[in-house]
C-alpha cells in the first residue's frame, strides 16, 4: 500500500509506507535524535553506538556530543546532564541539526535541560522510573511534567526503562542497581528498532568491550535485544521509520565514520609517513585535546613516539627538541595550554624549526568551559607571544577536514621551517561525520632534504655551514640534523646574525631578521579563496572560518531556497590570508562574519583590508543553529 504520511516533527517524508510485523514503516529524509541523561547514564556511549550503526547503514550524519566537565557531575541536576545529538539523512547534511525530532530523557533533569530545544510535534521518550517526587523537586518541577499538561503537543512515550531492563536481566546474577546500568542499552535497542538500524556491530562491540567480563557483555547485549523486542511488540510504538542510505551524497570510495580528533591523529600519522620522518608528540593531557595523545600512542608501528609530559611547558620543550633532532614534531593542547607554551613557540620562531602546535579550542577564559566549544583563540595564535613572532595558522572546517588540515599544516612547517598553528575546536574534535579514506597517491609528498655539507664559501675560500643561509624562494633556513659532521651550529633564543647564525646585537641585523621572518610567513603559498556565489547577483558575502562552516553553509542554503541571493567564502588559512581575500571582500556591498567569539576574524579583516565587516557572534559553548543564522542573514540582506 502507498499513501502520503507525516513525519515525527512535521518533516515531509517520501511517499510510501510498508507494513512489518503488523506495524507501519514510514520513510523519512532525515531525523535528529538527542539522547540525554546523567553523566553516569552512558549517553555518550549510546550516541556513539547509534552513530556507528547509522554510518554502517550508509546515511550521511553529523553529531554533537555535549557533556559536563566534571568526571562525575552531580546526579539528577541540570549541570550534570549529558547529551548526544545525531542528525542523519538520505542526502548530504552539514550540521547536527537545530532541534531534535526525538528526545530520549532518562530523568527529569534531562527533560528540563533539553525540552526548550524540542519543537511541538516531536517524540519524547521518558524513563518514568526516574520521575520520582524527589528527583523532580531537585530540578524545580512543582508537579510532574508527565501529568500537568506541560507536554501537551508532544508525542510522549512513557517507558519504565529501568524496570524493563531489570526484568530482562532477571536471569543474571545482578542486583537491581547493577542491572539498571544497562538501561542505556535498552534505550539504544528501542531506538535501533524505531529507525531500522543494523545491530550486529553494536553486539560485536559489546562483546569486545567486555571481553574480560563475558557475563557483563551478555547482560548488555540482552538489554539491547530487549529494547529492540519491546519496540517490536509494544502497542505504544505503532510506527517505525526508514531513512535510506545517502548513496548520492558520497563520491565513490571507502568510507568510515570519524571524529575530528581521530581524523587529526590520522592526518599527523600520514604526514609523518609522507615526510619519511619519525613523528614525535610532546603533550600534556587537556580537554578536549587528550584524544589525539591517546590515539597517537597506539601507533608506534608507524614510527610515532608520544611523550606525556609533566606539564605544558615540558611537552612543547620536548617537541621542539625533537624538531631540532629531525622529527616531525607536534604538541597538542587547548587555549590555557597555549598560554603556557607561548615562550617556547617564540623560541621555535627564533630557531626557525618546523613544529605543529595543535590547539583544540574550548570555552574560556582560564578554565572556562572545558568541554564546550569556542573559537576564541585566533588572536592568541596570531599575536600571543612577545616580540614580532609571526606564525602561520591553519583551521579545519569539518571533523573529516581535520585530516587534510593536519597534512597542510605539516607541509607549511616542513617547507618553511616554522612553527604552525592548527586551530580546531571542541565541536570538530568530538563531532563526527563520514570520511572518505584517501588513496595513497592522493596524499602530498612531504619529504624534506636535510643539510648534508657546507653551503657557504668565505672570502678566503674556506667552505663552511651557515645555518641561516636561506632558500631564495621559501626563505627557509637549512635543517641540519645534530651529529652530522661539519654542521655544528649555535641554537637558542638570542638574535642570530643573518647567514652565520652567530649571536648578534647589531640593530640593522635585528631589523633585517625580524622583517625576514615576517616575509617568510607572508610568503607561505596558500590556495586562493574560493567563493560560492552561484547566481553572481549576491551583494552580501558571508565569511567564516573553522567549525562555523557547517552552520553557515546550512544557513546559506536556506536563504537561497527563500529566493534571495547570497555569497559564501570560508577561510582555512588565517595567516597568511589568501592573496585574493582583499579583492573578494571589495566585490560585495556587505560582509557578515559569524564567529564563536566576540569578532576576532572581523577585527583582523577590518584592520587589514579597511572593509566594514559586520560581526555576528555568540559564545554559548555551542555551535550556531542554522535557522537562527539564516534569519540574521536574511535581515542583513533586507537592510542592505
C-alpha positions in Angstrom: 0.0 0.0 0.0 1.2 3.6 -0.5 0.0 6.8 1.0 1.2 10.3 1.9 2.3 10.3 5.6 3.7 12.8 8.1 6.9 12.6 10.0 7.6 12.8 13.8 8.2 16.5 13.8 6.5 17.9 10.8 9.0 16.8 8.2 7.9 15.7 4.8 8.8 12.1 4.2 8.8 10.5 0.9 5.5 8.9 -0.3 5.1 5.3 0.6 4.8 3.1 3.7 5.2 -0.6 4.3 3.8 -3.0 6.9 6.2 -5.0 9.0 5.1 -7.3 11.8 1.8 -5.6 11.8 3.3 -2.1 12.2 3.6 0.7 9.8 7.0 1.7 8.4 7.3 5.4 7.4 10.1 6.7 5.2 11.8 9.9 6.1 14.5 12.1 4.5 16.3 13.0 7.8 16.0 12.6 11.5 17.6 14.4 14.5 17.8 12.3 17.8 19.1 13.5 21.1 19.9 11.1 24.0 20.0 12.9 27.4 20.6 11.7 31.0 23.1 11.9 33.8 26.8 11.7 33.1 26.7 8.2 34.5 23.9 7.0 32.3 26.1 6.3 29.3 24.6 8.8 26.9 27.9 9.4 25.0 28.3 5.6 24.5 24.7 5.2 23.5 25.0 8.0 21.0 28.3 6.7 19.7 26.9 3.3 19.1 23.8 4.6 17.3 26.1 6.7 15.2 28.2 3.7 14.3 25.0 1.8 13.3 23.9 4.7 11.2 27.3 5.0 9.5 27.3 1.3 8.7 23.8 1.7 7.1 25.2 4.4 4.8 23.4 7.6 5.9 25.1 10.9 5.9 25.4 12.1 9.5 26.7 14.8 11.9 26.9 14.6 15.7 27.1 16.9 18.7 28.2 15.4 22.0 27.6 17.7 24.9 28.7 16.8 28.4 29.8 18.5 31.7 33.4 19.0 32.7 33.2 17.1 35.9 34.2 13.5 35.9 31.2 12.6 38.0 28.8 15.5 37.8 26.1 15.8 40.5 23.5 13.1 39.6 20.0 14.3 38.8 20.9 18.0 38.5 20.7 20.3 35.5 24.5 20.9 35.4 25.1 17.2 35.4 23.1 16.5 32.2 25.0 14.8 29.4 23.6 14.6 25.9 24.4 13.3 22.4 22.7 14.6 19.3 22.8 12.9 16.0 21.4 14.2 12.7 21.3 11.6 9.9 19.8 11.7 6.4 19.4 10.2 2.9 21.3 13.3 1.5 24.3 15.4 2.4 23.9 17.4 5.6 26.2 19.9 7.3 25.2 20.2 11.0 24.0 18.1 13.9 20.6 19.8 13.5 18.9 22.7 15.3 16.2 20.9 17.1 15.7 17.2 17.9 12.8 15.2 16.3 13.2 12.7 19.1 14.4 13.3 22.7 15.2 10.4 24.9 15.2 11.7 28.5 16.5 9.4 31.1 15.4 11.6 34.1 13.6 14.8 35.0 16.9 16.9 34.8 17.5 15.6 31.2 13.9 16.6 30.2 14.1 20.0 31.8 17.5 20.8 30.4 16.5 19.9 26.8 12.8 20.5 26.4 13.4 24.1 25.3 15.1 22.8 22.1 12.3 20.3 21.2 9.7 21.5 18.7 6.0 20.7 19.2 5.0 17.5 17.5 8.3 15.8 18.3 8.5 12.5 20.1 9.7 12.3 23.7 10.7 9.1 25.3 10.9 9.4 29.1 12.2 6.9 31.6 9.3 7.0 34.1 11.2 5.1 36.7 13.3 8.2 37.4 10.4 10.6 37.7 10.1 10.4 41.5 9.0 13.4 43.6 12.5 13.9 45.0 14.1 13.8 41.5 11.6 16.3 40.1 11.8 18.7 43.1 15.6 18.7 42.7 15.3 20.3 39.2 12.4 22.7 40.1 9.4 20.8 39.0 6.4 21.6 41.3 4.3 19.0 39.6 5.0 16.0 37.3 5.5 17.3 33.8 4.1 13.9 32.7 0.8 14.8 34.2 0.4 18.6 34.4 -0.2 19.1 30.7 3.1 20.9 30.0 4.0 18.2 27.5 0.7 18.5 25.5 1.6 18.9 21.8 4.4 16.4 22.0 4.1 12.7 21.4 5.2 11.4 24.7 6.1 7.8 25.3 6.3 6.9 29.0 8.5 3.9 29.3 9.8 2.4 32.6 13.3 1.8 31.1 14.9 0.8 34.3 12.2 -1.7 35.3 12.1 -3.2 31.9 15.9 -3.6 31.8 16.0 -5.2 35.3 13.2 -7.6 34.2 15.1 -8.5 31.0 18.2 -9.3 33.1 16.4 -11.3 35.9 18.3 -14.5 35.0 21.7 -12.8 35.6 23.4 -12.6 38.9 23.0 -8.9 39.1 21.4 -6.6 41.7 18.7 -4.1 40.6 21.2 -1.2 40.7 23.8 -3.1 38.7 21.2 -4.4 36.2 19.7 -0.9 35.9 23.0 0.4 34.5 22.2 -1.3 31.2 19.1 0.8 30.7 21.0 2.9 28.1 21.4 -0.3 26.0 17.7 -1.0 26.3 17.1 2.6 25.0 19.6 2.0 22.2 17.8 -1.2 21.2 14.5 0.6 21.2 15.8 3.5 19.0 17.5 1.0 16.7 14.2 -0.7 16.2 12.4 2.6 15.6 14.8 3.6 12.8 15.7 0.2 11.4 19.4 0.4 12.3 21.7 -2.6 11.9 22.5 -4.2 15.2 25.3 -6.7 14.5 28.1 -4.1 15.0 26.8 -3.0 18.4 26.6 -6.6 19.7 30.1 -7.2 18.4 31.3 -4.0 20.1 29.8 -5.0 23.5 31.4 -8.5 23.3 34.8 -6.9 22.6 34.4 -4.1 25.2 33.6 -6.5 28.0 35.6 -9.5 26.7 37.2 -10.0 30.2 33.7 -9.9 31.8 31.6 -12.1 29.5 28.6 -12.0 31.8 28.5 -8.2 31.7 28.9 -8.3 27.9 26.0 -10.7 27.6 23.8 -8.7 30.0 24.3 -5.6 27.9 23.5 -7.5 24.7 20.4 -8.9 26.4 19.3 -5.5 27.4 19.9 -4.2 23.9 17.9 -7.0 22.3 15.1 -6.5 24.9 14.8 -2.8 23.8 14.5 -3.9 20.2 11.9 -6.5 21.1 10.0 -4.0 23.2 9.7 -1.7 20.2 8.6 -4.6 18.0 5.8 -5.8 20.4 4.5 -2.9 22.4 1.4 -1.0 21.2 2.8 2.3 22.3 5.2 2.3 19.3 2.9 1.7 16.3 5.3 3.1 13.7 8.9 2.7 12.8 10.9 4.8 10.4 13.3 4.3 7.5 15.9 6.8 6.3 17.5 5.5 3.2 21.3 5.4 2.7 22.7 8.6 1.2 24.3 7.0 -1.7 24.0 10.1 -4.0 25.8 12.3 -1.4 29.1 10.4 -1.5 31.6 10.1 -4.3 32.8 6.5 -4.9 35.3 5.3 -2.3 35.7 3.6 1.0 34.1 5.5 3.9 34.2 5.3 7.7 32.7 7.4 10.5 35.3 9.6 12.0 35.6 12.3 14.7 37.7 15.4 14.3 40.4 14.3 16.9 40.7 10.9 15.3 41.0 12.4 11.8 43.6 14.8 13.1 45.6 12.0 14.6 45.4 10.0 11.4 46.5 13.2 9.4 49.5 13.6 11.6 50.5 9.9 11.1 50.0 10.3 7.4 52.2 13.4 7.4 55.0 11.6 9.2 54.8 8.8 6.6 54.7 11.2 3.6 57.6 13.1 5.0 59.5 9.9 5.8 60.2 11.3 9.3 59.6 9.9 12.7 56.5 11.6 14.3 57.0 12.9 17.9 54.2 14.2 20.1 55.1 16.1 23.3 51.9 16.7 25.1 50.2 17.3 28.5 46.6 16.0 28.8 43.9 18.7 28.5 40.3 18.6 27.4 39.4 18.4 24.5 42.8 17.6 23.0 43.7 14.5 25.0 42.2 12.1 22.5 44.9 12.9 20.0 47.6 11.9 22.5 45.6 8.7 23.3 45.3 7.8 19.6 48.8 8.5 18.6 50.2 6.4 21.4 48.7 3.3 19.7 50.7 3.7 16.5 54.4 3.0 17.4 54.5 0.8 14.3 54.3 3.9 12.2 57.3 5.5 13.8 55.2 7.5 16.2 56.6 8.4 19.6 54.4 10.0 22.3 55.7 11.7 25.4 53.1 12.6 28.2 55.0 15.4 29.9 54.6 16.7 33.5 53.2 20.0 32.2 52.5 22.0 29.1 55.9 23.7 29.0 57.8 20.4 29.2 55.6 19.0 26.4 56.4 21.7 23.9 60.0 21.8 25.0 60.4 18.1 24.2 58.6 18.6 20.9 60.9 21.5 19.9 63.9 19.3 20.9 62.6 16.6 18.6 62.2 19.1 15.8 65.9 20.1 16.2 66.7 16.3 16.1 65.0 15.8 12.8 61.5 14.6 13.7 58.1 15.9 12.5 57.3 17.4 15.9 53.8 18.1 17.3 52.4 19.4 20.6 48.7 19.3 21.3 46.8 21.5 23.8 43.8 23.8 24.3 43.7 27.6 25.0 45.1 27.6 28.5 48.0 25.4 27.4 48.8 27.7 24.5 49.3 30.5 27.1 51.9 28.3 28.9 53.6 27.3 25.6 53.9 30.8 24.2 57.5 31.4 25.2 58.7 28.1 23.6 56.6 28.9 20.5 58.5 32.2 20.3 61.8 30.2 20.7 60.7 28.0 17.7 60.1 31.1 15.7 63.6 32.4 16.5 65.2 29.0 15.9 63.2 28.6 12.7 62.3 24.9 13.2 59.2 23.0 12.0 56.7 22.5 14.8 53.0 21.8 14.8 51.1 23.5 17.6 47.6 21.9 17.7 45.1 24.0 19.6 41.7 22.3 20.2 39.9 25.4 21.3 37.4 25.4 24.1 35.3 28.0 26.1 37.4 30.4 28.1 38.9 32.4 29.7 41.0 30.5 32.2 39.5 27.0 32.8 36.2 28.4 31.3 34.1 25.7 29.8 36.5 22.8 29.3 34.0 20.5 27.5 32.3 23.2 25.4 33.3 24.6 22.1 34.5 28.1 21.2 36.8 29.6 18.6 38.3 32.5 20.6 42.0 31.7 20.4 42.5 33.2 16.9 44.1 36.4 18.2 46.2 34.4 20.7 47.5 32.3 17.9 48.2 35.3 15.8 49.8 37.6 18.4 50.1 35.8 21.7 53.9 36.0 22.0 56.4 38.6 22.9 58.2 40.4 20.1 57.4 40.1 16.5 56.8 36.3 16.3 54.7 35.5 13.2 53.3 32.0 12.8 51.2 30.5 10.0 47.6 29.4 11.1 45.5 26.7 9.5 41.9 25.9 10.6 39.9 22.8 9.5 36.2 23.3 8.8 34.7 19.8 9.5 35.6 16.8 11.5 36.9 14.9 8.4 38.7 18.0 7.2 41.0 17.8 10.3 42.9 15.0 8.4 43.6 17.3 5.4 44.4 20.3 7.6 47.0 18.3 9.5 48.7 17.4 6.3 48.6 21.1 5.1 50.0 22.3 8.4 52.8 19.8 8.2 53.5 20.9 4.6 53.9 24.5 5.7 56.0 23.7 8.8 58.4 21.5 6.9 58.7 23.7 3.8 59.2 27.0 5.6 60.9 25.8 8.8 58.4 27.5 11.1 56.0 26.6 13.9 52.4 26.3 12.5 49.2 26.7 14.5 46.4 24.2 13.7 43.2 25.6 15.2 40.5 23.0 15.7 37.8 23.2 18.4 35.7 21.1 20.7 32.8 20.9 18.2 35.0 19.5 15.5 37.1 17.4 17.9 34.1 15.5 19.4 31.8 15.6 16.5 31.8 13.0 13.7 30.8 12.5 10.1 31.5 10.1 7.2 35.1 10.4 5.8 36.3 9.0 2.5 39.6 7.2 3.2 42.0 8.7 0.7 44.2 6.6 -1.7 47.9 6.7 -1.0 48.6 8.5 -4.3 46.2 11.3 -3.3 48.5 12.3 -0.3 51.1 15.0 -0.8 54.8 14.3 -1.0 56.2 16.0 2.2 59.8 14.7 2.0 62.4 17.2 3.0 66.1 17.4 2.3 68.4 17.8 5.3 71.6 19.7 5.1 74.5 17.4 4.3 77.5 19.6 4.0 78.9 23.2 3.7 76.7 25.7 2.0 78.8 28.9 2.0 82.3 29.9 0.9 84.1 32.6 2.9 86.3 35.3 1.3 89.4 33.2 2.0 87.9 30.2 0.2 87.0 28.2 3.3 83.8 26.2 2.9 81.6 26.4 6.0 78.0 25.7 7.0 75.8 28.7 7.6 72.6 27.6 9.5 70.7 30.8 8.4 71.6 30.9 4.8 68.1 30.9 3.3 66.4 29.2 0.3 65.7 32.2 -2.0 62.1 31.0 -2.8 60.8 30.0 0.7 63.3 32.0 2.9 63.6 28.7 4.9 66.9 28.0 6.5 68.6 24.6 6.1 67.6 21.8 8.5 70.8 20.2 9.9 70.4 17.0 12.0 72.6 17.1 15.1 75.6 14.8 14.7 76.1 15.5 11.0 79.9 16.1 10.7 80.8 19.7 10.0 77.3 21.1 10.5 77.6 22.0 14.2 75.9 25.4 14.8 74.6 27.5 17.6 70.9 27.5 18.6 68.9 29.4 21.2 66.6 32.4 21.6 69.1 35.2 21.3 69.1 37.0 18.0 71.3 35.5 15.3 73.4 37.0 12.6 71.9 36.6 9.2 73.6 33.7 7.5 76.2 32.6 10.0 73.8 32.3 13.0 76.3 33.8 15.4 74.9 35.9 18.3 74.2 39.4 17.1 73.1 42.6 18.8 73.5 44.7 15.7 70.4 46.9 15.3 70.3 46.6 11.5 70.7 42.9 11.6 67.9 42.6 14.1 65.6 44.7 11.9 66.5 42.6 8.9 65.9 39.3 10.7 62.6 40.4 12.1 61.4 41.5 8.7 62.8 38.3 7.0 60.9 36.1 9.4 57.7 38.0 8.7 58.3 37.9 5.0 58.8 34.1 5.2 55.3 33.7 6.8 53.8 36.3 4.4 55.2 34.3 1.5 53.7 30.9 2.5 51.9 29.5 -0.5 48.2 29.0 0.2 45.3 28.5 -2.2 43.2 31.4 -3.4 39.9 31.9 -1.6 37.1 30.2 -3.4 33.7 32.0 -3.4 30.4 30.2 -3.6 28.2 32.7 -5.5 26.1 30.6 -8.0 23.9 33.5 -9.3 26.6 36.1 -9.4 23.9 38.5 -8.2 24.7 38.5 -4.5 25.6 41.8 -2.7 26.2 40.1 0.6 29.1 37.8 1.4 29.2 35.6 4.5 32.8 35.0 5.5 33.6 32.2 8.0 36.5 30.2 9.4 36.9 26.9 11.2 33.9 25.0 12.5 31.3 27.6 11.5 31.4 26.1 8.0 28.6 23.7 8.6 26.1 26.1 10.2 27.0 28.9 7.7 26.6 26.6 4.7 23.3 25.2 6.0 22.0 28.8 6.7 23.1 30.0 3.2 21.2 27.1 1.6 18.1 28.2 3.5 18.5 31.8 2.4 18.8 30.7 -1.3 15.8 28.4 -1.0 13.8 31.5 0.0 14.7 33.1 -3.3 17.4 35.5 -2.1 21.0 35.9 -3.4 23.9 35.4 -1.1 27.6 34.5 -1.4 29.8 32.4 0.9 33.5 32.1 1.4 35.4 30.1 4.1 38.9 30.6 5.2 41.2 27.7 6.0 44.4 29.8 6.0 44.2 32.6 8.5 47.9 33.6 8.4 48.8 34.4 5.8 45.4 35.2 4.3 44.8 34.1 0.7 46.2 36.6 -1.7 42.8 37.4 -3.2 40.9 37.9 0.0 41.0 41.7 -0.3 39.7 41.6 -3.8 36.9 39.2 -2.8 35.8 41.4 0.1 35.7 44.6 -2.1 33.5 42.8 -4.5 30.5 42.9 -2.2 28.5 45.7 -0.6 28.2 44.0 2.8 30.3 41.3 4.6 29.0 39.4 7.6 31.4 37.3 9.7 29.7 34.8 12.1 32.1 33.6 14.8 32.0 31.8 18.1 33.9 34.7 19.8 33.4 38.4 20.0 34.6 39.2 16.5 38.2 38.3 16.2 38.4 37.5 12.5 36.2 40.5 11.8 38.7 42.7 13.7 41.6 41.3 11.6 39.7 41.8 8.3 38.6 45.3 9.2 42.2 46.3 10.1 43.9 44.6 7.2 41.5 45.5 4.3 39.6 48.5 5.7 36.3 46.7 4.9 33.3 47.4 7.2 32.9 43.7 8.0 29.8 43.1 10.3 30.2 40.6 13.2 27.6 38.2 14.2 28.9 36.4 17.3 27.9 34.0 20.1 29.9 32.5 22.9 27.5 30.0 24.3 29.7 26.9 24.2 27.5 25.6 21.4 27.7 25.8 17.6 25.4 28.2 15.7 21.9 27.0 14.8 21.3 27.2 11.1 17.8 28.6 11.3 18.9 31.4 13.6 21.8 32.2 11.4 19.6 32.2 8.3 17.3 34.7 9.9 20.2 37.0 10.7 21.5 36.8 7.1 18.0 37.5 5.6 17.8 40.6 7.8 21.2 41.7 6.6 20.1 41.3 3.0 16.9 43.2 3.7 18.8 46.0 5.4 21.3 46.2 2.6 
